[in-house]
Amino acid sequence: MVNILEEEGFETNPETKEGFYNRDLASSHLTSIAASQGVEIVRVHDVPLHKMAVAIGNSIHQADQAQDLHLKTISVKKREEI
């Protein structure tokens, strides 16, 4: 993840406020992806940031698992738009 951030020109030095925040923000995006795939446990540093990411990921996961095909179609379309 750090390599991707560095290649895109983001500050990643954890000793700076911006670098630490960028790393944790990127990590929260991975947490959201993991939760959308059904992962239930992750280790994090910034709990509130990751709590929000888990809420989003869980919602995607629940929509994907839904029996209501219309709801599942909406979820897939929204992810394709992102």
Helices and strands as residue ranges (DSSP letters): H 2-7, H 17-36, H 47-65, H 69-81
